[in-house]
Amino acid sequence: MNRVNLVNKVSEYLSRLRMDVQQRNLLNLQDINIHAETFFRLLLNLVLDLDLKNLNVVRRNAMAIDLGDEGKGIAIQVTSSSSFAKIKQTHSDFLAAGLDRKFSKLIVLIIGVRKNYKKTSLGGENEFRMPLSDVWDIPYLLRHIQDLEIGKLKRCCDFLEHELRVERFDVNSTPIPSTVPTLELGFAGRTRELGKIGAYLGSRMSREAVFVLHGAPGVGKSEIAFEFARQSHKSYPGGTFVLNAGDQALSIELARLGQVVLGLSRPDGMSMEDQAFRVLHTISKLQTLVIYDNVRSEKAIKPWVPRFGMLCHVLITTLSDQWESGWEAIEVAPLDRRQAMALVKERIGPKVAYRQRRRLLDVADGLPVQLVPACAAVLYEHLHPLSGAAVVASLTKQARGSFDAVYQLLSSSARLLIHAAAHMTPARIPRKELQLQLRKALGWSAVEFERHLHACLELQIVRGTNELRIHQLMSTFLTEMELTDEIADALKKIRKVQATRLITLARELLGGNDWTRLAALITTYRLDQQRWLSVGDIVTVRKGETVGSALRSIGLFETAQPWFERAVVAKQLGEPSRRIDFAGLGASLHEVGMCLLERGEFGAAQAWLERAIVAKEQGDTNGKIDNKSLSDSLHEMGYCLSELGQFTQAIPWFERAVAVSKKANLDGKVDYASLGQSLHQVGFCLAQLREFKDALKWHKRAAGACRRGDLTGAIDHTAVGKAEHQVGFCLLNLGEFRQALRWFERAAAEGKIGDSRRRIDHTSVGIALYMAGRCWEKLDRPEDALRLFKGAIADVEQGDLHGRIDHELLGRCLHHVGLCLIRREATSDAHSWIEKAINSKLKGNVHNKPDQSSVGASLHESGLYFFKNGDFVLAESQFRRAVKARAIGDIYGRDDNVGLRDSRKMVGKCLLKQGKVEEAQDWLRRAERKRF
């Protein structure tokens, strides 16, 4: 093992010890410190050639020092505190015990990171002096270890592994779960890529890690990931799993993994996102590898990467090269000719490879996805001599190359099978679903299906067992090629069956039964509505809206939108000799607006919602108005304006929604849940305008209305909780902290019950806990506040009903944990929380909009940390960033003049400390201006 790998392992183990000590100290558990003293005695004896004894054995943490080597006169105190007060107390106790007569040197070893202390030493002229350079920390110790000769470095690494390793799972006694495809033939090459993955993830065992493989289509990213999983199977006792991330519904894939592979039941009312988070936590109890295959973007995958401390590694394959999260990433390039030739030999043997090498290598152009089926075609012809000339001729056509060659080897029935498969999601084709389609369309028996599938598997066009897959390039080739009349006619029948099946699945999904399985199944179909227009009259406008509604219900808003746009076009034209159904038109317009709204495109959504309102006010073909439907559009119109910060303009829309909601619907009932939500939003807008007394009345009315339920009597406890939360918010701003606290606690309790389907919006719960923590801060109870802020973080990290994480809210929670730790005088720990808060806030809310005013507050706090520790250059940099952020304002563009003034003052003070008087005075003058 080389020096770099050894140093990486040492760093990993020491970092783990540091985090373990910090976590246990937060819980006031001192046993870890006692174990740390023994651990460091053995480690330091090894590293420094000392003979340290454990002196701290009489009373718990009562003696002045922990370790001592009387022969060399060195005493060492091991501590997790980096405060100057702790170091000063250690020095004082050392002298009081007369230990300066036994030891000539006192070292304080911090299990963490030391601070920058203003003093350089402790002790007067006639007493024992301790230079503060003798305050060591983990980074100092690591620097010392990495300079050791290689033999001693190896012994250190072995010692750390023995002392700190996580207990290994007995891989020989218990089967390890896996969904990684088996290797049908040998795997050749790609040792560089496999080595990089192994080195990176191998140095991060017992913690979370993410590795990204990106590159062009067909270079073999997925196979590299699968091969790493196969080779490293025993290193992941929690399992190795492959999930298709290409359809942007990864929560469905995770939930399905929990049910099908792990055998987890679905508790009544548990949302898809909650099931997905439960699966992540379940599989991360032991070291686990998850492959997210064909990821479209960093944004799409962010909610589903492992949280801090999870025993989970993630391998991502993607076409995108835009990754900004600090994850390790490498580009997978096409094979060079030497690598390609090695793969050819592995697939078809050296003799055949030698004869066919030129044509094979030319046609593949370094892409394994073309080379593998081309090899299969050549081998097939070699073993089953047919018309070899046809294969060779096909192989010389570089544009279609191997796909043409292998396609020609299939019977017409086998070709039909892969054409049917090509109209499904390439990475996940349920075998039973494909068999069902071909049985209904063509009358195939199970035996016929298996025979034709075997032919496709033999030529490696199709892979897999229960879930089949074909490469996306092969799928494109199949859908774009010209078909014979025989194939085209049969395929039309198959496509009609597929369309009917898609609509059936959509209806069943909206019915609410077996939701996880159905959501996973419907996403195996191609969901682009343009693909279904050629099927004929199977997918009518109304049935298309059913598909759109099903897709919207599982969070696929962008995919759902075109289905509703198609309905709008059709309904605007109306039917011959019939009055236009404006109520139906309005409903479709509303759905388009909602698809945009859910993606944060509020300006675009407004236009569609306004058109929906105009249409709905004209009623159906009989002129009857659906008040429930109309109030929904009025409400969402107001919501768009409020999200754009236009609170005064939003209030009339919500008031109109309230007025319409009070009217009976077509069935004579009032939807009090809808009424409550509009009452709530009026109050919200008033609160944003600082009119808290008026807002308080609206929110109390909202809570009362929500408790009366919807048209079926079902109560949405999440909506009740949100209204109660806003009551608390108003009371908090009116200085009624204890009253506010009770309302926030009630809001959190309601949120944990869930909505009318018992789905929990963890963001709603998290913000209620966060605000309760703010109340405890106001009541000067920092320990209670800290407890609630950490609870809020746990909920916010689980996201809303669609798995979206509000990083702004998460950042606020992290920020206030830091503030609580500052009150404890644990400033070093506090600063790490503040830094996390900054990084989180910069990612923005669920719509990726950062609140720069809030970012500025955390940057300001970070600057104060550096200022207090005497690092005025770094402090100045942070305060300047805070000024820039606070000048931009919040997400509504509102200025934070008080905060801006404070940050400008601190820039000036930093400059004064650096002797830049003239520049400092300019900043201080700017800070005192009334307008900025």
Secondary structure, DSSP 4 states (H G I P E B T S, - for coil): --HHHHHHHHHHHHHHHHHHHHHHHHTT--HHHHHHHHHHHHHHHHHH----EE---SSTTTSS-SEEETTTTEEEEEES---HHHHHHHHHHHHHTTGGGT-SEEEEEESS-----S-SEE--TTS--EEGGGEE-HHHHHHHHHTS-HHHHHHHHHHHHHHHPPPPP-TTTSPPPB-PPP-SS-----HHHHHHHHHHHHTTTTS-EEEEEE-STTS-HHHHHHHHHHHTGGG-TTEEEEEE-TTS-HHHHHHHHHHHTS-----TT--HHHHHHHHHHHHTTS-EEEEEEEE--HHHHGGGSPPTT--EEEEEEES-----SS-EEEE-PPPPHHHHHHHHHHHH-HHHHHHHHHHHHHHHTT-HHHHHHHHHHHHHHHHS-S-HHHHHHHHT-TTTHHHHHHHHTS-HHHHHHHHHHHTB-TT-EEHHHHHHHHHHHH---HHHHHHHHHHHHHTTSSEESSEEE--HHHHHHHHHS---HHHHHHHHHHHHHHHHHHHHHHHHHHHTSSHHHHHHHHTTB---GGGGGGG-SSS-HHHHHHHHHHHHHTT-HHHHHHHHHHHHHHHHH--TTS---HHHHHHHHHHHHHHHHTTT-HHHHHHHHHHHHHHHTT-STT----HHHHHHHHHHHHHHHHHTT-HHHHHHHHHHHHHHHTS--TTS---HHHHHHHHHHHHHHHHHTT-HHHHHHHHHHHHHHHTT-STTS---HHHHHHHHHHHHHHHHHTT-HHHHHHHHHHHHHHHHH-STT----HHHHHHHHHHHHHHHHHTT-HHHHHHHHHHHHHHHTT-STTS---HHHHHHHHHHHHHHHHHTT-HHHHHHHHHHHHHHHHT-STTS---HHHHHHHHHHHHHHHHHTT-HHHHHHHHHHHHHHHHH-STT----HHHHHHHHHHHHHHHHHTT-HHHHHHHHHHHH-S--
